[in-house]
């Protein structure tokens, strides 16, 4: 058996030895290098695009909107975002023109000699002023999407009695900060088509987008080894591919476009900022939630991208993992003249679950109750009904809490206080605190998304080896190790005999995007069924019996021809109304409890982490070490969201701190001791019971940190990130002997 064992990563050797081919490792013959001319203002008309006559343009190609071979649109959910700005720019760093040159240095120099003249227009930056503004960015009212969930009678119940408690919570931008910047190569084919090779999560997104950009479907998209994504390489690579392809068509040569780090940070999508207002009624005697009226405002930026889907998940998760008989959630995603926001690990859930957990702390503070006790009182149990009307079963909330709290009984590691430069040494003052937060996360696409997609996978016998054909990419999470393990277990063979085909849309079927905590759970089950179908096909071909092993059946074959079968997602019959947002929102949910122990430096406001315990329901740990690695990496990313990752903007809302030296993320020196408990509550329709785990570890570490800071220093912080400056401001406002 391979499932449940720590199988060594299949791609590990190539990555540590340097044999893996990332996009910038590939240099086609006669390749040109591309660079992007970007808007320097947030909003304005393009008056002219001129080439500096003092510069040598003899071997440089310039492309503008008129050079896009097909439609000037990056096709996704709506057709509002152009490949290159045409007549008007709507955000700083928007692509205006492209250059291609024999060297990267020449391309970068050419960009500096393209003169774009603008007639500036007044930008709209405030999301609270966006809806209905006379400044139009999207549609008739600047609203990308609206979603309302009504469950029971929230407003009636709020008026009927109980203790009414209100709070507003704000979260800012967060950068995905994958190790490898965005990159793509467009290679013209002999048949007049195009091959796109690059760093990506979702090859078929690029097929959809480039079919319209090129004006034909003679193209294939191939994933290179990819240095991380976290959602940042879900939709944005379509833009990079469109730019490389436009230049490749104009020049007739391969074109490579690799972003510099500063450009990647300044131009690409981020996690959506949000302002979230909660108004709840609570029984003061029991602590039970009676009603909740929740209003969510998300800032989508200048273009729609995937913002409606982010809002969708945010609205569904807004109440957190807590039962409430009367809930109303109103969500809006609005447009502003800021760089577009898009997919990021958690996809709207980390924003709202920070708010939900902080609101539970506000309720506990108001009622004089212990925050953990209040959570236990209201936590979902089997048979409870969510705001979408979904009746829950196999709920793991209580179990993950008990597992996490039991793990917390171990002694804490020593504090880092006094050992860090500038920490004040023995004279420094520190205050220890502990915070607890609980997450639930819907696994897979919302509603009937999987049924509509009908994701596919092929499994083939080729010689004495088995090959898995999927479009599900490995971006560091271990997919290319998990899928062969699943197939090997079904067939009863060694995992070394199973390999993954290249993620090339010319070879593999559309398995759906590598997003939404769906790859191992949803596509893994399709792969498992594919392996079962291959076994059945082999039996049918050779006339074998049910007890014959795979190798015994293979030995009976009279041909060496490949035997390839296809499996497809099988709908479980979920009932979902996308108009009313009622029904079974997700096929199953993951559950997690995070406990953070930390110290607050009372003289500097710095937060020093000591330990993070998380107990997470994973359904079944297909590969425990990969599973734990995902959870620990996601949790550390959540700690960065909590206290140090702040996007600083200039007067045009462009990112100022667009370097690895000043966009601060946690390093190994900041990381606490990690204790990771894998709780297994199997999901009936996941491979061997597995659930999705990619997003849930990011959902609530920030809320646990906020509660721990409050416990340590007596200050209440309801905004992210909780930087040392914000902590110090709160401490100074509190003053000695004053309440927060």
Secondary structure as the mmCIF struct_conf table of DSSP 4:
data_model
#
loop_
_struct_conf.conf_type_id
_struct_conf.id
_struct_conf.beg_label_comp_id
_struct_conf.beg_label_asym_id
_struct_conf.beg_label_seq_id
_struct_conf.end_label_comp_id
_struct_conf.end_label_asym_id
_struct_conf.end_label_seq_id
TURN_TY1_P TURN_TY1_P1 UNK A 3 UNK A 4
BEND BEND1 UNK A 5 UNK A 5
HELX_LH_PP_P HELX_LH_PP_P1 UNK A 7 UNK A 9
TURN_TY1_P TURN_TY1_P2 UNK A 10 UNK A 11
HELX_RH_AL_P HELX_RH_AL_P1 UNK A 12 UNK A 17
TURN_TY1_P TURN_TY1_P3 UNK A 18 UNK A 18
BEND BEND2 UNK A 20 UNK A 20
STRN STRN1 UNK A 22 UNK A 22
HELX_RH_3T_P HELX_RH_3T_P1 UNK A 23 UNK A 25
TURN_TY1_P TURN_TY1_P4 UNK A 29 UNK A 30
STRN STRN2 UNK A 32 UNK A 38
BEND BEND3 UNK A 40 UNK A 43
STRN STRN3 UNK A 44 UNK A 51
TURN_TY1_P TURN_TY1_P5 UNK A 53 UNK A 54
BEND BEND4 UNK A 55 UNK A 55
TURN_TY1_P TURN_TY1_P6 UNK A 58 UNK A 59
STRN STRN4 UNK A 61 UNK A 63
HELX_RH_3T_P HELX_RH_3T_P2 UNK A 65 UNK A 67
BEND BEND5 UNK A 69 UNK A 70
BEND BEND6 UNK A 72 UNK A 72
BEND BEND7 UNK A 76 UNK A 79
BEND BEND8 UNK A 83 UNK A 84
BEND BEND9 UNK A 87 UNK A 87
STRN STRN5 UNK A 88 UNK A 89
BEND BEND10 UNK A 91 UNK A 91
TURN_TY1_P TURN_TY1_P7 UNK A 92 UNK A 93
STRN STRN6 UNK A 95 UNK A 101
BEND BEND11 UNK A 102 UNK A 103
HELX_RH_AL_P HELX_RH_AL_P2 UNK A 104 UNK A 111
TURN_TY1_P TURN_TY1_P8 UNK A 112 UNK A 113
STRN STRN7 UNK A 114 UNK A 120
HELX_RH_3T_P HELX_RH_3T_P3 UNK A 127 UNK A 129
TURN_TY1_P TURN_TY1_P9 UNK A 130 UNK A 132
BEND BEND12 UNK A 134 UNK A 135
BEND BEND13 UNK A 137 UNK A 138
TURN_TY1_P TURN_TY1_P10 UNK A 139 UNK A 141
BEND BEND14 UNK A 142 UNK A 142
STRN STRN8 UNK A 143 UNK A 151
BEND BEND15 UNK A 152 UNK A 152
HELX_RH_AL_P HELX_RH_AL_P3 UNK A 154 UNK A 160
BEND BEND16 UNK A 161 UNK A 162
STRN STRN9 UNK A 163 UNK A 171
STRN STRN10 UNK A 174 UNK A 174
BEND BEND17 UNK A 179 UNK A 180
HELX_LH_PP_P HELX_LH_PP_P2 UNK A 181 UNK A 182
STRN STRN11 UNK A 183 UNK A 188
TURN_TY1_P TURN_TY1_P11 UNK A 190 UNK A 191
BEND BEND18 UNK A 192 UNK A 192
STRN STRN12 UNK A 194 UNK A 198
BEND BEND19 UNK A 201 UNK A 201
HELX_RH_AL_P HELX_RH_AL_P4 UNK A 203 UNK A 214
TURN_TY1_P TURN_TY1_P12 UNK A 215 UNK A 215
BEND BEND20 UNK A 216 UNK A 216
STRN STRN13 UNK A 219 UNK A 223
HELX_LH_PP_P HELX_LH_PP_P3 UNK A 224 UNK A 224
STRN STRN14 UNK A 225 UNK A 225
TURN_TY1_P TURN_TY1_P13 UNK A 230 UNK A 234
BEND BEND21 UNK A 235 UNK A 235
TURN_TY1_P TURN_TY1_P14 UNK A 236 UNK A 236
HELX_RH_AL_P HELX_RH_AL_P5 UNK A 237 UNK A 251
BEND BEND22 UNK A 252 UNK A 253
STRN STRN15 UNK A 255 UNK A 258
HELX_RH_AL_P HELX_RH_AL_P6 UNK A 261 UNK A 267
BEND BEND23 UNK A 268 UNK A 268
STRN STRN16 UNK A 271 UNK A 271
HELX_LH_PP_P HELX_LH_PP_P4 UNK A 272 UNK A 273
STRN STRN17 UNK A 274 UNK A 282
TURN_TY1_P TURN_TY1_P15 UNK A 284 UNK A 286
STRN STRN18 UNK A 289 UNK A 301
BEND BEND24 UNK A 302 UNK A 303
TURN_TY1_P TURN_TY1_P16 UNK A 305 UNK A 306
HELX_RH_AL_P HELX_RH_AL_P7 UNK A 307 UNK A 317
TURN_TY1_P TURN_TY1_P17 UNK A 318 UNK A 319
BEND BEND25 UNK A 321 UNK A 321
STRN STRN19 UNK A 322 UNK A 322
BEND BEND26 UNK A 325 UNK A 326
STRN STRN20 UNK A 327 UNK A 335
BEND BEND27 UNK A 337 UNK A 338
HELX_LH_PP_P HELX_LH_PP_P5 UNK A 339 UNK A 341
TURN_TY1_P TURN_TY1_P18 UNK A 345 UNK A 348
HELX_RH_AL_P HELX_RH_AL_P8 UNK A 349 UNK A 367
TURN_TY1_P TURN_TY1_P19 UNK A 368 UNK A 368
HELX_RH_AL_P HELX_RH_AL_P9 UNK A 371 UNK A 378
STRN STRN21 UNK A 379 UNK A 379
TURN_TY1_P TURN_TY1_P20 UNK A 382 UNK A 383
STRN STRN22 UNK A 385 UNK A 385
TURN_TY1_P TURN_TY1_P21 UNK A 387 UNK A 388
HELX_LH_PP_P HELX_LH_PP_P6 UNK A 390 UNK A 390
STRN STRN23 UNK A 391 UNK A 391
HELX_LH_PP_P HELX_LH_PP_P7 UNK A 392 UNK A 392
BEND BEND28 UNK A 394 UNK A 394
HELX_RH_AL_P HELX_RH_AL_P10 UNK A 397 UNK A 407
TURN_TY1_P TURN_TY1_P22 UNK A 408 UNK A 409
BEND BEND29 UNK A 410 UNK A 410
HELX_LH_PP_P HELX_LH_PP_P8 UNK A 411 UNK A 415
TURN_TY1_P TURN_TY1_P23 UNK A 417 UNK A 419
BEND BEND30 UNK A 420 UNK A 420
TURN_TY1_P TURN_TY1_P24 UNK A 421 UNK A 422
BEND BEND31 UNK A 423 UNK A 423
HELX_RH_3T_P HELX_RH_3T_P4 UNK A 425 UNK A 427
STRN STRN24 UNK A 430 UNK A 442
BEND BEND32 UNK A 444 UNK A 446
TURN_TY1_P TURN_TY1_P25 UNK A 447 UNK A 448
HELX_RH_AL_P HELX_RH_AL_P11 UNK A 449 UNK A 453
STRN STRN25 UNK A 456 UNK A 462
TURN_TY1_P TURN_TY1_P26 UNK A 463 UNK A 464
STRN STRN26 UNK A 465 UNK A 469
BEND BEND33 UNK A 471 UNK A 471
BEND BEND34 UNK A 475 UNK A 477
HELX_RH_AL_P HELX_RH_AL_P12 UNK A 479 UNK A 491
TURN_TY1_P TURN_TY1_P27 UNK A 492 UNK A 492
BEND BEND35 UNK A 493 UNK A 493
HELX_RH_3T_P HELX_RH_3T_P5 UNK A 495 UNK A 497
STRN STRN27 UNK A 498 UNK A 500
HELX_LH_PP_P HELX_LH_PP_P9 UNK A 501 UNK A 502
STRN STRN28 UNK A 504 UNK A 504
TURN_TY1_P TURN_TY1_P28 UNK A 505 UNK A 507
BEND BEND36 UNK A 508 UNK A 508
BEND BEND37 UNK A 514 UNK A 514
TURN_TY1_P TURN_TY1_P29 UNK A 516 UNK A 517
HELX_RH_PI_P HELX_RH_PI_P1 UNK A 519 UNK A 523
HELX_RH_AL_P HELX_RH_AL_P13 UNK A 524 UNK A 542
TURN_TY1_P TURN_TY1_P30 UNK A 543 UNK A 543
TURN_TY1_P TURN_TY1_P31 UNK A 546 UNK A 547
HELX_RH_AL_P HELX_RH_AL_P14 UNK A 550 UNK A 555
TURN_TY1_P TURN_TY1_P32 UNK A 556 UNK A 556
BEND BEND38 UNK A 558 UNK A 558
BEND BEND39 UNK A 561 UNK A 561
STRN STRN29 UNK A 563 UNK A 568
STRN STRN30 UNK A 576 UNK A 577
TURN_TY1_P TURN_TY1_P33 UNK A 578 UNK A 581
STRN STRN31 UNK A 582 UNK A 583
BEND BEND40 UNK A 587 UNK A 587
STRN STRN32 UNK A 589 UNK A 601
TURN_TY1_P TURN_TY1_P34 UNK A 602 UNK A 604
STRN STRN33 UNK A 607 UNK A 617
BEND BEND41 UNK A 619 UNK A 620
BEND BEND42 UNK A 622 UNK A 623
HELX_RH_AL_P HELX_RH_AL_P15 UNK A 624 UNK A 643
TURN_TY1_P TURN_TY1_P35 UNK A 644 UNK A 644
STRN STRN34 UNK A 649 UNK A 649
TURN_TY1_P TURN_TY1_P36 UNK A 651 UNK A 652
BEND BEND43 UNK A 653 UNK A 653
STRN STRN35 UNK A 655 UNK A 655
BEND BEND44 UNK A 656 UNK A 656
BEND BEND45 UNK A 659 UNK A 659
TURN_TY1_P TURN_TY1_P37 UNK A 660 UNK A 662
BEND BEND46 UNK A 663 UNK A 663
TURN_TY1_P TURN_TY1_P38 UNK A 668 UNK A 670
HELX_LH_PP_P HELX_LH_PP_P10 UNK A 671 UNK A 672
STRN STRN36 UNK A 673 UNK A 679
TURN_TY1_P TURN_TY1_P39 UNK A 684 UNK A 685
BEND BEND47 UNK A 686 UNK A 686
HELX_RH_3T_P HELX_RH_3T_P6 UNK A 687 UNK A 689
TURN_TY1_P TURN_TY1_P40 UNK A 694 UNK A 695
HELX_RH_3T_P HELX_RH_3T_P7 UNK A 696 UNK A 698
BEND BEND48 UNK A 699 UNK A 700
HELX_RH_AL_P HELX_RH_AL_P16 UNK A 701 UNK A 713
STRN STRN37 UNK A 719 UNK A 720
HELX_RH_AL_P HELX_RH_AL_P17 UNK A 724 UNK A 734
TURN_TY1_P TURN_TY1_P41 UNK A 736 UNK A 737
#
